[in-house]
Amino acid sequence: INPFVNWTENGRRWKCNICSQLNDCPSSYFCHLDETGKRRDLDQRPELTNGVVEFVAPAEYMVRPPQEPTYFFVIDVSVTAVRSGMLQSAADAIKRSLDDLPGRNRTKIGFITYD
C-alpha cells in the first residue's frame, strides 16, 4: 500500500501502481471511498499520504531487546581535505553532534577514514 494505489469497488479492492495487480482489501483495513475515489480515512493513514512512514513497533513485535544504535562516520583524510579545512569542519560537526545522538550511553560510534 502506498499513496499511489488505485482503490476500486468502493474500497474493497486496490490496484498496485507498480505491477497493476488487483488485490483484496482486508476487512480490518477497509474504508469507504469518497465521491472522488479517495479513502475517507486518509488523514488517519500516513502510509496513504506519504512516500515514507516510520512506525514504532510495540514490544510484542520484538524477538529480542532493541540493539544499541551504531553510527559510522566516513571521513576523507586526504591532503586536499586537510588543506581545504574540510577535515576540520567534519571533525567539528561530528563532535557537536555526539551528545544529540539517540541512545546516549548505549550508542556505538565508529570511524572509517580514507585518503
Secondary structure, DSSP 8 states (H G I E B T S, - for coil): --TT-EEEGGGTEEE-TTT--EEE--GGG---B-TTS-BTTGGG-GGGT-S-------GGG-SS-----EEEEEEE-SHHHHHHTHHHHHHHHHHHHGGGSTTGGG-EEEEEEE-
